[in-house]
């Protein structure tokens, strides 16, 4: 069984191309997941009274962007379901879509691995029998999984000093999982500017995000000292390229991510090949 959530859209959700920003989608997924957990109330709740709506942490996100989503007044539909239940974690899948006269148009598919967490003790916990039973009602087939994210070799032009803002953290002092997508976006923009800095006659490269995978290893906390994000271009295709990133606190790995970006023509709303000089510059980084 799948849970259906009607998600309202906001003007602030849009990017410069008039599409819903890639980060905002992850907010939509979080809203749909919480709505599913709250809709089924006491069944998805442990003996201490902490529900799975808020009492979980995200271990991994795999987000695949299928088609651009433009603003409109009616809500967007999101279906979510459970694909795996383990002793101390469970996996959920999502589909963001529109029903049209021609059939379903899918804008995004994603999966999330979550583990129950006792924030008062800063410790994960196991799922209770009643929680497993309640989650099993929503169990369906999983989506295809992404490959493991490889480590990132530090590269000076790919370094970004991440300053956590007070508004980034939740009531427990942890940075919300959605904010990591913003951090990755913040880090790759100056890196790509450095790659193109010395290219004569090359205009700004417009890109859209096709896929984002994030492994969450340790919580990011609010503090005055910045964290480090190391990003690097790891693959260049005909119309797309891949950036791998790590968020670190010194030698400690906090998160690892991989983002696939597609070069995009805003006038035609289609993917395009990057200028040859830009592609050569990216290939030099890979080499």
N, C-alpha and C positions, 0 to 999 in steps of 0.2 A: 504494500500500500504506500502511496505517496501523499505527502502533505502539501496542499496548495496554499500559497500565500500571495496576496495581491499587494505589491509594494508600490507606494506612492513615489513619484519622481519630483525633484526640485530643480529650479533653475541653476542653483549652485553646483549641481552634479556634472555640469557640462565642461568640456575642455575647449581649447581654441578652435578646434575643427567642428564644434557643435555636437560632438558625440559625448555620451556619458563617459566620464573619465575612468580609466582602468582601475584606479584605486577605489572609486565609489562602488563598483560592482561587489567588492569584498564586503563593504558595509551592507549591501543588499542581502548577501548570503547570510551574514550574521543576524540580520533582522528576521529572515525566514527561519533560521535554525531556532532562535529564541521563541518565535511564535509557535513553532511546532512543539517545543518542550513545554511551554506554558499552556498550550491548548489541551495538553494531556495531563496536566496538573500533578496530583499526588502520586500517580503511577510512576512517573519518572523523577523520583526523589529518594534520597537515602534516609537512613534512620535518624540522622542528626537534623534532618529538615532542610539540607542544602540541595537545591534542585540542580539538574543538569543544564537548566537554562543559563545560569550564570556560573555555576560551580565546576567549570571545565577550563582547561587551557588547550590551545591549538598546538599540535605537534608538527603538522605538515599541511601545506596548502598546495594544490595543483589546480591552476585556473587556466582554461583554454577559451580565448575570445574568438567567437565564431563570426559574428556580423555586427556592424556598428548599430548603436541604439541612440536614436534622437529623442529630444524632449517632446512630450505630449502631456495633456492634462489627465488622461486616464492612466491607471496604474499598470505596471508591468507584472506579468505572472511569473512566479517562481515555484517550481516543484522541488521538494527535497525528500530524501529517503535514506535509509541505512543500508550499507553494503557489507559491513563486517562488524562483528561483535567479539571482542577478546576479553581477557580477564581484567585488564585495567585500561582499556581503550576501545573506542569504536570509530568507525569511518562513515561519513555521510557524503552523499552525492547531491548535486544540484543541477537544475536546468532552468535558465532564464529564457523566456520565450514569449511569442505572440501567436495567438490563433488568428489566421487570416482566411479569407475565402479560398485561397490557393493551398492552404495547409499550414502546419506549424512552422514558424520561423524561429530558429534557435539563435540567440545572441551570445550565450555563454554556457559552458559546461564546466563543472568544478567538482573537486572532492576535497574533503577535510578530515584529517585524523585528529581526534580529540581524546583527552584523558581526563577523568574526574580529578578534581584537585581540592584540597582543604586549605584554603588561603590563610586561615588562622594559624595553621602549623607549617605553612609553606611546604606541603608534601602532597604528592599524588596519592590516590587511593584506588582500590579495586571497585569495579561495578558490583552492585548488590544484585541478588537474584531477581528482585522485583524490577529493577532497572533493566536488566537483560531481557526479561520477559516483555516489558513495555516496548523496548527498542525493537525486539524481534517482529512486532506487528508491522513495522515499516521496512522490513528487510527485502531487498530486491537485488538485481544483478548490478555488479560494479561497473564503473567506467574504465576505459583503458588507462593504465598507469604510466607515468613518466619514468624515465631512467634516473638512476641515482645522480645527484649533483656532485661533480668532482671538486676537489680543492682548488683554490685560486692562488696563483703566484702573484705576490705583491708587485705593483708597478707604480712608480712615482706619479705619473699623470693620472692614474686611476684612484689616487687616495683622496678621501673626503673626510673632513672632521665633522662628525655628527654631534650636534648639540640638541639634547632632548629638552623639549619644552614642557612646562607644567601641564598644559592642556593635553599632552600626549598620554598621560598615565591614568590608570583607573583608580578606584578607591583603595586598592591594595598596593598601590605604588608601582605596578608593572605597566610597561608600555603596551597598549592594546595591539593585538596581532595585525589589525588593519593598518596601523601606522607604519609597520615595516615596509609596506608597499610604497608609502609616501617617501620613506627614507631612501629606498632603492631608486626612486624617480629623482629625488634630489641629488643623489650621487652621480647618476649617469649623465645628467644634463651638462655639468661642467666638464666631465670626462670627454664627451663627444665634442664639446666646444674646443677642447685642447687638441683633439685629433684633427680638426678642420682649420685650426688657427692659421696655418701657413699655406693653405691651399688658395691659389689665386683664382678669382672669378667664380668661386663656388658659393652658391647661396645656401641658406639654412636648409638642412635636411629635415623634411617632415616624416615622422614615423608614427605608426600605431603599434600597440602591444598585441602580440598574437598568443603568447603563452607566458605565464609566470608560475614558477615552482619555488616554494620557500620551505626550508627545514628550520624549525625553531629549536635551538639547543639549550639556551639559558635565558632567563628573563633579562630585559633591559630595564634599568631603574633610573629614576630621576636623580641627577647629580650635576654639579657645576662643571666638572671635567668632561670634555668631549669623548666620544667613542670613535673608533676608526672603521670606515668602510673602504674596503679594497675591491675595485671593480676592474674587469678586463674583458676585452672582446676576445671570444674564444672560437668563434666560427663566423665565416662570411659566405652567404649563399648568393644566388643571382639577384634576389630582391629582398632578402632578409639577412639579419645577422643576430648573433647571440652574445649576451653579456652575462658573465658569471660574477657574483659578488659575495663577499664575506663581511659580516659585521663582527668586529672584535673589540675586546677590552684587553689591550696588550697582547699576550699570547693565547688568551682564552677565546675560543670560538663561541659566539652568541647566536649566530644564524648564518645560513648559507642559502644562496638563491641563484636562479637562472632565469633570464628574461629573453624571450625571442621577440625581436622587433622587425616590422615590415616597413620598407620605404613606401611612402604614400603620396599621391598627387591629390591635393585638396580640391582642385578644380574638377577633376574627373571622378573623384572618389574611388580611385582604383590604385592597386599596388603598382609600383614602377621600379625600374632598376636605378640605383644611385649613380650620380655622375662618376665617370671612370676614375678621376683623380681622388674622389672621396673613397671609392671602393679600394683603390691602391693603398690609401693611407690606413684603412682598416685592416687590410691584409698584412701590412707591415707590422701592425700591433700584434696580430695573431702569430706572425713569424718570430 
